[in-house]
Amino acid sequence: MERSGRVDDRRCGGNAAATAWLRSLAREMHERCGGPGVGFVGMCFTGGFGMAMLLDHAVVAPVLSQPSLPFGLGADRKASVGLNDQELARAAARAADGCPVMGLRFTGDSLVPDERFATLRDALGDNFIGVEITSPDPAHGIGKQAHSVLTEERSAEDGHPTKDAFDQAVAFLRTRLK
């Protein structure tokens, strides 16, 4: 295990049955519908799937919202993005070749440890757009247990951090998919 903390965890990585099927579906939809490619928004358990989706050239707009898998039980798994070192290198190469990755999380979310976003920043550099919302934030009604950036905790109030994050995600998808 190297310092990066990446774990060869096939349950949610590039070789997992779910992500292999999703990449196949993305390829099929891209062939059928055309355009620059496919966007992917994963949330919670599927949040990290966006990194595995990046392994396919049909995917051009991966959004990782509160990527919770693998569960951060121990230092290695806290830093893991669910890809082994070779898959992570391939994903980083795709990102460097013009396919950035967006990630969203609440800073106090124990299901999405700081170490996971640190791994993404280390691997992807400027090609990782990390949107981190301070939690707890009583001034905005964001509790200590806040988790669902794009759904449950999202506010429609102008100037609210979750609305800003939602708007950033929509703008990212629109820009990448037009």
C-alpha positions in Angstrom: 0.0 0.0 0.0 1.4 3.3 -1.0 0.9 6.6 0.9 -2.0 7.6 -1.4 -4.2 5.2 0.4 -5.8 3.8 -2.7 -7.2 0.3 -2.2 -7.6 -2.4 -4.8 -11.3 -2.6 -4.0 -13.2 -4.3 -6.8 -16.6 -3.8 -5.1 -17.0 -0.2 -6.5 -14.1 0.1 -8.9 -13.6 -0.1 -12.6 -14.0 -3.8 -12.8 -17.1 -4.0 -10.7 -20.2 -5.5 -12.5 -22.3 -2.3 -11.8 -19.8 0.1 -13.2 -18.9 -2.1 -16.1 -22.7 -2.2 -17.0 -23.0 1.5 -16.5 -20.1 2.2 -18.9 -21.6 -0.1 -21.4 -25.0 1.7 -21.1 -23.1 5.1 -21.5 -21.4 3.8 -24.7 -24.8 2.6 -26.1 -26.6 5.9 -25.3 -23.7 7.9 -26.8 -23.8 5.9 -30.0 -27.6 6.2 -30.1 -28.0 9.8 -29.2 -24.7 11.3 -30.4 -23.3 14.6 -28.9 -20.0 15.1 -27.2 -20.7 12.3 -24.7 -22.5 11.3 -21.6 -22.8 12.9 -18.2 -22.9 11.0 -15.0 -24.1 12.1 -11.6 -23.5 9.6 -8.8 -24.7 10.2 -5.3 -23.8 8.5 -2.0 -23.2 4.8 -2.8 -22.9 5.5 -6.5 -21.0 8.8 -5.9 -17.6 7.3 -6.6 -18.8 5.4 -9.6 -18.0 8.6 -11.6 -14.3 7.8 -11.4 -14.9 4.3 -12.8 -17.2 5.8 -15.5 -14.3 8.1 -16.5 -12.5 4.9 -17.7 -14.8 5.0 -20.8 -14.4 7.8 -23.4 -18.2 8.1 -23.8 -18.3 9.7 -20.4 -17.3 13.4 -20.6 -19.0 14.9 -17.5 -18.5 12.9 -14.3 -20.0 14.4 -11.1 -19.2 12.6 -7.8 -21.7 13.9 -5.2 -20.9 12.7 -1.6 -18.9 9.6 -2.9 -19.3 7.2 0.1 -17.8 4.0 -1.2 -15.7 2.3 -0.1 -16.7 3.0 3.5 -13.9 4.8 5.3 -13.1 2.1 7.8 -9.4 2.7 8.4 -6.9 5.1 6.9 -6.5 3.2 3.6 -10.2 3.1 2.8 -10.8 6.8 3.9 -8.4 7.8 1.1 -9.7 5.3 -1.4 -11.7 6.4 -4.5 -12.6 2.7 -5.2 -10.0 2.3 -8.1 -6.8 0.4 -8.0 -3.6 2.3 -8.9 -3.8 1.4 -12.6 -7.4 2.4 -12.9 -6.7 5.7 -11.1 -3.8 6.4 -13.4 -6.1 5.8 -16.4 -8.8 8.1 -15.0 -6.2 10.8 -14.2 -4.9 10.6 -17.8 -8.5 11.0 -19.1 -8.9 14.0 -16.8 -5.6 15.5 -18.0 -6.7 15.0 -21.6 -9.6 17.4 -21.1 -12.2 15.5 -19.1 -12.4 17.2 -15.6 -14.2 15.6 -12.7 -16.5 17.5 -10.3 -16.9 16.3 -6.7 -19.2 17.7 -4.0 -19.3 17.1 -0.3 -20.0 18.5 3.1 -16.8 19.0 5.1 -18.2 17.3 8.2 -19.6 14.3 6.4 -18.0 11.2 8.0 -19.1 9.1 5.0 -16.9 11.2 2.7 -13.7 11.7 4.5 -11.3 14.6 3.8 -8.7 12.0 2.7 -10.9 10.9 -0.2 -11.0 14.4 -1.7 -7.3 14.7 -1.0 -6.7 11.6 -3.1 -8.8 13.1 -5.9 -6.9 16.4 -5.7 -3.5 14.5 -5.7 -4.5 12.3 -8.6 -6.3 14.8 -10.8 -4.7 18.1 -9.9 -6.4 21.1 -11.5 -8.7 18.7 -13.4 -10.6 18.0 -10.1 -13.3 20.6 -9.3 -13.9 20.1 -5.6 -16.9 21.8 -4.1 -16.8 21.5 -0.4 -19.5 23.0 1.8 -18.7 23.8 5.4 -20.7 21.7 7.8 -22.0 22.2 10.3 -23.0 25.8 9.3 -25.8 26.9 11.6 -26.1 30.3 9.8 -27.3 28.4 6.7 -29.2 25.6 8.5 -26.6 23.0 7.6 -26.3 20.4 10.4 -23.5 18.3 11.6 -24.9 15.2 9.8 -25.4 16.9 6.4 -24.8 14.5 3.6 -27.0 14.9 0.5 -25.6 17.9 -1.3 -27.9 17.8 -4.4 -31.1 16.5 -2.8 -32.1 16.3 0.8 -30.0 19.2 2.2 -30.3 21.4 -0.9 -31.9 24.8 -0.6 -33.4 26.9 -3.3 -32.5 30.1 -1.5 -30.1 32.4 -3.4 -26.7 32.6 -1.8 -27.2 29.3 0.1 -24.0 27.1 -0.3 -26.1 24.1 -1.5 -27.9 26.1 -4.1 -24.5 27.4 -5.3 -23.1 23.9 -5.4 -26.2 22.6 -7.3 -25.9 25.5 -9.8 -22.1 24.7 -10.3 -23.0 21.1 -11.0 -25.6 22.0 -13.5 -23.3 24.5 -15.2 -20.5 21.9 -15.3 -22.9 19.4 -17.0 -24.2 22.0 -19.5 -20.7 23.1 -20.5 -19.4 19.6 -20.9 -22.4 18.3 -22.8 -23.1 21.0 -25.3 
